[in-house]
Amino acid sequence: MAPLPLLAEDTALVIVENDYWRLPDRPDGREMGAVIDTLEAQGFRVLSSVDQDAAAVTQTMQAFRAISDSADRLFVLISGHIVSTGRESWLLTRFAEAPNDITIGAQGVPIGPVLDIAARHPGQAVVMLSPSGDAFGGEGLSPGFDLAAPQGVAIFSGAPRDIARFARDRLLVPGRALGRVPDGIEARGFIAEKLAFLPGVPEVTPPAGGPAGNVEVALWKIVRSLGTPEAYKAYLGAFPNGQFVPIARAKLRDLEGAAASGPEAAEAALGLDRETRRLIQRNLSILGYDPRGIDGIFGPGSRAAIAAWQRDHGYPATGYFTAGQLRALNDAAAVRAAELEREAAARKAEEERRDTAYWRDTGRGATEAGIRAYLERYPDGLYSDIARARLAEIEDQKRQAAAAEERAYWDDVRRKDTVEAYRQYLRRYPRGSFVDEAKARIAELTAATGTNAAQAEEQQVAGNLVTRLLVERRLAAAGYDPGPIDGTFDKKTRKAIRRFQRSAGLEVSGYVTRETLVRLLTVR
């Protein structure tokens, strides 16, 4: 008889990174797909993340933690480029690019918290790791993982093919004892060779000379309570001529027919390629539904966004698209994109009108006070280059007129170009010739510290050459000169980004945030 599905809802977390943007791919990691199939066949609730960015993987890990306490057994599989800081081991996610021990948090996810979750299930938790062993990290990082196994947790590590075979043929076979760990697999922690990770399901056969009907009725009650295809198949295998065979076959046909014609199958029939999925994610973002990344992969974030859109528009919230729903989404996104483009153009025109009027009102660069007032309001304005050039001339004139001692001190402060250096100058020369310049530079340097979060977000959403080239092209198409279109964000590019953000009504940072990228993608 085939084993019945496990009565307790066992839970699995599978995180696989095969397709990297900048780092070498791991094609052998595709072996892990078969492990997911095996887990589902054995009744596990599987939460998976394949080739996603750090934010999406983190979301999957948080979902796993939220449901883990109610599970009987936990199974974890993590495969990809893994590095260690000595205190923590990290899985590098899709957009990782030469991290070090300071920047690793924006380019990967920690493995330690997963072990903490497993530790809450002593004797019932298995963690399988498949690190590449390649050295991709910078300062403070070493290849591979350096983790101690929590009490009662088994950790196995090895190449993807060895790990996948060990999981399928040994660990995930109900009733099969672990036995000797095969060659190519490293084991640590709670390793019980005589115990099985999954309990076996006893054969249900009528006892010799006993009342077979009682056994069949008892099994049928269990099968009906489970209500899964696997359960009905198990009954048919045990009692091929039983009294409930017609009902079991009918139920099995209904369940298998529903699976073949359900929402997931309907979307699969659309044959959506990766580029089309990226377009769908972009359209969801434009309409205010965050898919947690525009990467062409429909993970938990994308499915949640699809379901939210369906719910708001009167469709069943399945999380899977039909052809008609896709047409409705694309039509609505096209309308919204056109609205955003018109709004941005109107804001740009109004901003430039106010810019020109204020330049005129402040004297068109005739006085230092007027220039500074203009630059304070429009640091990237239409006349900012002219204003700064005029300020440089004024500063040069002041330098020539200043006392030799103060001039030499100011030149040293300019070379240091730090907030503290300018404050020391103000304390020493409270009425000096360069007081205004020092105060203005302190304000600029202090404001720059607020861009750290936006800079980190840019590394995630536009950390590769292809996306940076796209950003520069869209800026140029929108009328904001980014300089040479070469994938390098220089001062001119930053200025163009700030001007675009200001016109689009976004937070102005000069860095490509996720929202900035979505809005740039609407530019034609």
VEXFI-384575 format. One record per residue (C-alpha): residue in one letter; x, y, z. Coordinates in pm, whole numbers, padded with zeros to 5 digits, always signed. Example, Ala and Ser with C-alpha at 12.3 -4.5 7.8 and 13.67 -1.06 7.14 Angstrom:
A+01230-00450+00780S+01367-00106+00714
***
This chain:
M+00000+00000+00000A+00122+00354-00077P+00191+00565+00237L-00084+00799+00346P+00005+01169+00364L+00134+01280+00704L-00149+01383+00934A+00050+01673+01084E+00127+01957+00846D+00504+01935+00819T+00668+02250+00686A+00963+02304+00451L+01165+02610+00350V+01354+02588+00019I+01574+02879-00092V+01772+02831-00414E+01986+03088-00594N+02094+02964-00939D+02065+03265-01168Y+02292+03550-01053W+02321+03886-01229R+02691+03948-01171L+02824+03639-00993P+02867+03306-01176D+02547+03104-01209R+02498+02766-01042P+02330+02550-01308D+02378+02239-01093G+02143+02399-00840R+01847+02313-01063E+01863+01964-00909M+01674+02112-00615G+01346+02126-00808A+01310+01751-00763V+01344+01793-00386I+01050+02034-00384D+00842+01778-00576T+00934+01508-00322L+00845+01731-00026E+00504+01810-00171A+00442+01442-00248Q+00509+01362+00119G+00255+01619+00236F+00486+01903+00336R+00373+02263+00317V+00655+02409+00108L+00758+02775+00113S+01008+02832-00165S+01213+03116-00310V+01405+03063-00635D+01639+03326-00786Q+01496+03624-00596D+01645+03936-00441A+01722+03980-00072A+01390+04149+00007A+01181+03868-00148V+01389+03595+00020T+01354+03773+00354Q+00976+03780+00310T+00970+03404+00247M+01187+03340+00556Q+00955+03552+00770A+00651+03359+00643F+00830+03033+00731R+00897+03154+01085A+00533+03261+01127I+00399+02909+01063S+00688+02697+01188D+00570+02661+01549S+00254+02477+01440A+00450+02221+01235D+00548+01875+01354R+00869+01850+01149L+01081+02114+00975F+01291+02067+00663V+01518+02345+00534L+01718+02348+00209I+01943+02644+00116S+02154+02640-00201G+02370+02909-00362H+02682+03113-00298I+02730+03114+00081V+02986+03324+00269S+03071+03374+00636T+03179+03670+00849G+03285+03450+01139R+02981+03561+01340E+02716+03481+01078S+02682+03291+00752W+02498+03450+00460L+02334+03331+00139L+02417+03575-00144T+02098+03657-00333R+02041+03729-00698F+02177+04084-00728A+02481+04039-00502E+02796+04203-00633A+03131+04166-00449P+03001+04234-00095N+03216+04280+00214D+03138+04232+00582I+02977+04579+00599T+02759+04565+00284I+02660+04197+00307G+02329+04283+00476A+02199+04452+00160Q+02309+04168-00073G+02224+03850+00113V+02017+03689+00390P+02147+03544+00719I+02127+03169+00777G+02161+03181+01157P+01796+03280+01222V+01683+02975+01024L+01883+02753+01259D+01721+02930+01556I+01379+02838+01415A+01490+02476+01365A+01619+02464+01723R+01258+02493+01846H+01194+02142+01702P+01472+01926+01855G+01491+01583+01696Q+01239+01688+01428A+01440+01937+01219V+01678+01888+00928V+01879+02166+00760M+02050+02098+00426L+02303+02346+00286S+02465+02344-00055P+02730+02621-00069S+02929+02675-00386G+03257+02718-00199D+03360+02995-00438A+03519+03311-00294F+03306+03607-00407G+03319+03823-00097G+03545+04112-00015E+03706+04214+00310G+03588+04026+00618L+03421+03740+00427S+03526+03381+00365P+03362+03120+00138G+03127+02857+00279F+02943+02851+00610D+03067+02843+00968L+02770+02749+01183A+02733+02528+01488A+02434+02296+01485P+02177+02377+01756Q+02096+02095+01997G+01866+01840+01834V+01912+01975+01478A+02080+01780+01197I+02278+01978+00939F+02390+01820+00611S+02600+01994+00347G+02732+01900+00005A+02709+01957-00369P+02358+02011-00511R+02340+01673-00683D+02455+01485-00371I+02223+01682-00143A+01923+01632-00375R+01983+01256-00405F+02033+01217-00029A+01711+01406+00042R+01499+01218-00215D+01633+00868-00162R+01698+00867+00213L+01568+01152+00432L+01227+01195+00268V+01140+00825+00240P+00885+00747+00516G+01010+00485+00760R+01361+00470+00615A+01636+00502+00877L+01908+00758+00811G+02184+00500+00805R+02545+00587+00725V+02589+00933+00577P+02701+00882+00215D+03027+01007+00070G+03014+01367-00046I+02785+01472+00241E+02917+01640+00556A+02701+01593+00867R+02698+01774+01199G+02465+01802+01496F+02193+01549+01585I+02271+01247+01360A+02070+00937+01459E+02156+00664+01207K+01888+00421+01331L+01600+00669+01321A+01385+00784+01028F+01313+01152+00972L+00964+01069+00840P+00769+00799+01022G+00649+00503+00816V+00279+00442+00764P+00192+00083+00855E+00043-00138+00590V-00337-00154+00620T-00430-00512+00541P-00716-00718+00684P-00592-00946+00962A-00608-01315+00884G-00952-01438+00974G-01042-01096+01115P-01318-00854+01025A-01176-00683+00717G-01481-00456+00699N-01394-00285+01027V-01041-00204+00905E-01174-00073+00573V-01432+00152+00740A-01170+00290+00979L-00935+00366+00690W-01215+00522+00484K-01296+00762+00768I-00931+00879+00770V-00927+00913+00390R-01246+01122+00387S-01110+01350+00660L-00791+01410+00458G-00973+01451+00127T-00655+01454-00087P-00576+01265-00408E-00297+01080-00227A-00536+00963+00044Y-00791+00824-00206K-00511+00649-00399A-00390+00491-00075Y-00739+00355-00006L-00772+00215-00359G-00437+00046-00322A-00533-00119+00006F-00886-00217-00093P-00908-00242-00476N-01246-00419-00442G-01368-00234-00132Q-01719-00110-00072F-01614+00258-00115V-01422+00213-00443P-01681+00390-00667I-01691+00693-00435A-01309+00701-00405R-01263+00690-00784A-01521+00965-00837K-01361+01188-00573L-01017+01125-00723R-01140+01221-01072D-01294+01541-00934L-00978+01641-00748E-00744+01567-01037G-00974+01743-01282A-00987+02052-01062A-00608+02058-01039A-00574+02032-01417S-00823+02310-01481G-00761+02534-01180P-00626+02891-01170E-00262+02783-01167A-00310+02567-01476A-00502+02845-01652E-00215+03088-01600A+00042+02827-01703A-00147+02783-02031L-00081+03151-02110G+00290+03069-02155L+00415+03386-01983D+00787+03431-02046R+01013+03617-01807E+00998+03948-01990T+00617+03937-01989R+00621+03867-01616R+00846+04170-01563L+00594+04381-01755I+00312+04247-01537Q+00509+04330-01221R+00577+04680-01355N+00206+04729-01429L+00110+04611-01081S+00358+04861-00933I+00221+05146-01144L-00129+05066-01016G-00013+05065-00653Y+00028+04690-00590D+00382+04613-00474P+00512+04278-00615R+00834+04306-00408G+01059+04324-00711I+01048+04355-01090D+01251+04047-01176G+01018+03829-01385I+00973+03579-01101F+00629+03534-00949G+00718+03469-00585P+00507+03527-00272G+00520+03905-00314S+00394+03894-00673R+00120+03642-00590A+00000+03860-00302A-00005+04168-00529I-00201+03979-00796A-00454+03856-00539A-00496+04209-00399W-00556+04349-00749Q-00808+04073-00823R-00992+04134-00495D-01015+04510-00558H-01156+04454-00907G-01420+04194-00822Y-01230+03882-00936P-01170+03567-00727A-00846+03634-00538T-00656+03327-00663G-00320+03498-00714Y-00310+03362-01072F-00407+03555-01385T-00650+03463-01660A-00613+03604-02011G-00904+03843-01956Q-00765+03969-01627L-00426+04033-01788R-00589+04242-02058A-00774+04443-01793L-00453+04492-01593N-00252+04601-01897D-00524+04842-02011A-00550+04999-01666A-00171+05027-01637A-00146+05193-01980V-00402+05452-01872R-00225+05512-01541A+00118+05533-01708A-00015+05798-01946E-00162+05988-01649L+00170+05973-01464E+00354+06093-01774R+00117+06388-01814E+00139+06470-01444A+00519+06457-01454A+00531+06679-01765A+00298+06932-01600R+00502+06930-01279K+00822+06973-01479A+00683+07270-01671E+00554+07433-01353E+00881+07367-01170E+01081+07525-01453R+00847+07826-01458R+00895+07882-01086D+01268+07819-01122T+01301+08091-01387A+01085+08335-01190Y+01292+08288-00873W+01619+08330-01064R+01483+08659-01190D+01357+08765-00845T+01693+08695-00679G+01880+08917-00921R+01998+08670-01187G+02326+08609-01004A+02411+08972-00942T+02471+08931-00567E+02609+08655-00345A+02301+08662-00122G+02072+08625-00421I+02277+08338-00562R+02276+08151-00231A+01902+08203-00190Y+01846+08062-00539L+02070+07756-00480E+01907+07684-00145R+01569+07651-00315Y+01685+07507-00649P+02016+07320-00593D+01969+07143-00928G+01777+07419-01102L+01799+07542-01456Y+02050+07810-01354S+02239+07615-01084D+02553+07572-01295I+02562+07944-01372A+02500+08026-01004R+02782+07802-00881A+03022+07941-01138R+02938+08293-01022L+02987+08189-00657A+03327+08049-00746E+03419+08386-00895I+03296+08565-00582E+03490+08330-00356D+03803+08383-00563Q+03761+08758-00527K+03720+08721-00151R+04024+08498-00128Q+04235+08759-00300A+04113+09027-00060A+04138+08816+00259A+04430+08832+00496A+04705+08585+00413E+04662+08389+00739E+04286+08346+00701R+04323+08261+00333A+04576+07987+00409Y+04354+07849+00687W+04049+07849+00457D+04238+07667+00182D+04329+07394+00434V+03964+07368+00543R+03855+07329+00181R+04105+07047+00132K+03969+06863+00439D+03607+06935+00338T+03451+06798+00659V+03176+06935+00883E+03417+06962+01177A+03678+07152+00972Y+03419+07411+00868R+03296+07445+01227Q+03652+07506+01347Y+03687+07779+01086L+03364+07945+01209R+03487+07934+01568R+03821+08086+01468Y+03684+08342+01223P+03322+08411+01328R+03322+08718+01102G+03563+08588+00843S+03547+08632+00469F+03422+08275+00410V+03156+08243+00681D+02870+08210+00431E+03059+07947+00230A+03136+07745+00546K+02774+07749+00665A+02646+07648+00321R+02895+07361+00296I+02802+07235+00645A+02437+07227+00536E+02527+07032+00220L+02740+06774+00402T+02480+06728+00676A+02202+06676+00421A+02412+06417+00235T+02405+06181+00534G+02032+06125+00481T+02091+05951+00149N+02233+05628+00297A+01902+05440+00285A+01832+05549-00073Q+02188+05456-00173A+02147+05107-00026E+01811+05066-00204E+01971+05171-00534Q+02229+04896-00492Q+01943+04644-00482V+01725+04775-00765A+01987+04924-00999G+02308+04756-00899N+02380+04607-01240L+02501+04762-01566V+02189+04673-01768T+01953+04855-01530R+02184+05158-01503L+02197+05193-01880L+01817+05170-01887V+01790+05444-01622E+02018+05676-01820R+01824+05618-02143R+01489+05687-01972L+01627+06004-01809A+01745+06127-02149A+01407+06041-02305A+01232+06242-02033G+01444+06549-02106Y+01687+06522-01815D+02045+06510-01945P+02228+06230-01756G+02557+06278-01940P+02718+05988-02131I+02499+05677-02141D+02762+05439-02011G+02613+05288-01694T+02823+05514-01468F+02628+05746-01239D+02840+06062-01217K+02748+06406-01081K+02554+06491-01394T+02354+06167-01368R+02276+06234-01000K+02155+06581-01087A+01928+06438-01361I+01788+06181-01116R+01713+06451-00858R+01541+06668-01118F+01331+06372-01235Q+01237+06281-00876R+01137+06638-00801S+00919+06659-01114A+00763+06318-01042G+00669+06419-00688L+00906+06161-00536E+01145+06194-00243V+01454+06368-00381S+01774+06175-00304G+01962+06150-00633Y+01957+05770-00603V+01741+05522-00797T+01494+05387-00543R+01241+05118-00636E+00968+05380-00678T+01197+05594-00894L+01273+05298-01121V+00903+05215-01158R+00825+05572-01258L+01119+05584-01503L+00984+05269-01668T+00670+05462-01761V+00875+05707-01969R+00851+05632-02340
***
